[in-house]
Amino acid sequence: FGRRELELVAALCERHGALCISDEVYEWLVYDGRQHLRIASLPGMWERTVTVGSSGKTFSVTGWKVGWALGPDRLLQHLRTVHQNSVYHCATAAQEAVAQGFQRELELYGKAESYFVQLPRELQQKRDWLVQSLAAVGMKPIVPEGTYFLVADISQFKSDIPEDPSSDEPYDSRFAKWMVKNKGLAAIPLSAFFCDAHKGSYSHFLRFCFAKEEATLKAANDILQAWKQEKSSP
């Protein structure tokens, strides 16, 4: 979110006396020269905000399951109570490894060899490559300003894979299955993230991940380019 969007959320929180749980796990993965802004840094928001972070997204170690929460002690003491009675603690070795990672990044902060500098630069190139590949076949990518996921509109494919009025399965789910079977390309139907009442409004989008090896992205591009030629053939 940009500053104006965050200020709107902050104003609503203050007006209604609401707490803010801010998921900022992708704080280091922002592109095109943008800077991440913490909502807790806005006036009046520290005392009402819990900021959530993740080593999985920060250091690309999603299997470690180490995260953290930042905020005033009056809020965090309740989180600690719930956490202690849910999972008790995270693996000690993983916590130590994450701490070492942060120590290294503090020493390299802002420098070219910093992982926090290198990773977004690498992923931005992969994002741009995938955007071009998807657009070539007729999808409409929504270019993300952060994270390593990309959503694309597949509405233009209804003439190729028409809707099925007799099926309760969302269109994007059927399309994703068709694409895996017929093109060997996998994506997540966006409707999977919505309840039944709202699936229909988001059933024409697929989510792709571009945090992949270059060989994987090249293979996907080859599939999409062949698909493009197939669609343009008489």
N, C-alpha and C positions, 0 to 999 in steps of 0.2 A: 504494500500500500504506500501511496505517496503521503506527504505531510498533510494535505488538505483532507484526505480520506481518514487519516488517523485522528486529526483534530475533530472531525465529525463524530467518530466513535467515542472519543474522549468526552466531548460535550454531552453526548447521550448518557454516558456512564455517570458523569457528575450530576446531570439533571435528575436522573432516576435513582441515584445512590447505588449503582450497580458495581459489582466487581468485574474486572477484566482478566480473562485467561487468554494470554497471547501466545499462540503457537509460532515460534520463531526458529524452527529447526533448520530452515534454509537461509539463515542470516548471512552466510558466507557465499551463497550461490546466487549472486545478482549480476546482471549483465549490462552491457552497453554503457559502462561508466557510471551506473547508478550506485547509490550508497544506501545501505540498510538503515532504517530509522526505527528505534525501539519506541513503542507507544508509552512505555514506562518513563521515558525521558521527557515527555511533555508535561507542562505545568499541571500539578494536581493529580498526576496519574501514578506516581510511584506507590503511594499508600494504598491504592486500590487495584494494583496489577500484579499478577503472577506470570512471569515470563518463562516459557518452557523451551529447553534446548535439547539437542540430541547428538551424541557422539557418532551415531550411525550416519547421520547426514553431514556432520561437520568433518569427520575423518574418513567417510566412506567405509564404515565397518558396521553395517546394519545388523549383523548377527550378534554383536556384543551386548546389545540391550542396556546400554548405560546412558542415562539422561540426567537432567538437572532442572531445578526450578529456582528462579531468582525472584525476590520480593521482600517485603517487610516481614519481620519475624512474627507479627501478630497473625499473618496469613499462613506463613510457612510452618508454624508449629502444628497447625491442623493437618497440613499435608504430611508432615512427618508421622503423625499419629496414624493416619490412614495407610501410609506406605509401610510402616513397621508391622502393621497387622495384616498386610496383604502379601508382600514379597520379602519382607524383612530387610534384605540388602541385595546389592548387585555383586557380581563376582569381583573379589578383591583384585585379582590379577588384571582384569579388564579396567577397573578403576585406575589402577596404577599406570597402565599403558596410556589411558586417555590423559592423565595428568602429565605424563612425559611428553605427549603430543602437544599439549597446550604450552608447556614450558619451552619447547623448541620453537613453536610459532610465536611466542612472545619475544624471543630473541631475534626472530627473522621478520617481525611484523612490518609489513609494507615493502619488504624487499622482494626482488624478482624471484629468489629461490624459495619464498614462502609458499607452502601448500595452499594457503588461502588466496594467494595471487595466481598460482599456476592452474588450480582446478577450474575456477570459473572461466579463465581464458580458454582452456581446452574444451570445456563443455559448451561455451558460446559458439565455437567453430562447429561442433557437432550439431548443435541446435540449428544453426543456419543451413547446414548441409541437409538435415532432415526436412526442414521447412521447404527447401527448394524441391526435394524429391517428392514430397507429398503433394505439393502444388502442381507439379508436372503431370500427375495422373488425374488431377481434377478435384482433389480434396482442398479444403480451405483451412489451413493451419491458423490457429490463434497463437501468435508469437509470444512466448512467455518472457517476462522480465526477470524471472528467477526460477529456481528449482531445476530438476532435470526431467520434468514431464511436459509433454506438449499435447494439446487437445486440437483435434481437427474435425471440421464439419463435413459430414458425408452425405448431405442432402442431395447433391447432384447425382448420386448413384441410384436413386430410386427407379430410374428408367432401366437400369441394368439388373438390379435386385429389388423388385417391387415390394411394397408393403403387403402383408397378409392379414386381412381383416378378421380372419377366423382364428388367428393366433393371439394369445395373451403375451407372448414373448416380445419384449421391446425390439424395435427395428435394429438398433445398434448391436444388440446381442446376436441376432440372427446374422447380421452382416459380418461381425467379428468371426463367427463360426465358419461362415462361407469363405471368408478371406484366408483363414488358416487352412481350410481343406483345399481350396482351389488355387491359392497363390503362395501358400507357405509363409505367410506374414502374420504375426500375432500382435494384437492390441487389446486393450481393456475397454469394454463398452462403458461409457460414462454413466448410463442409467443404473449400473450396479451400485453406485454410491448414493442412490436416492431411495426414499421410501416409495411404496406403491402409488401413493397419491400424487407424486411429482415425477415419476419416471418418464411419463409421456412428454414432459417439457424438455427433457434432455436426452431423448432417445435417438438423436441424429449426430452423435459425437463419439469419437474414439480417443482414447488416451494412449499415447506412445511414450516410451522411455528412450532418451538418447544418451544415457550414461552407459554406453556400450563400447566394446572394442571396435576399432576402426574396421576390422574385417567384417564384423557383424553389420555395421552401418553400410558398408559397401555392398554386402549381399542384399540388404534391404533395398538399397538404391537400384541395384541390378534388376530386382523383382519389379520395382515400381516403373523403371524405364521400359522394361518389356511389356508391362501392363499398359503403359502409355501408348506404345506402338500398336498394341492389340486393339485399343479403343479407337485409334485414329485410322485403322485399316478399314477400307470399304467393305 
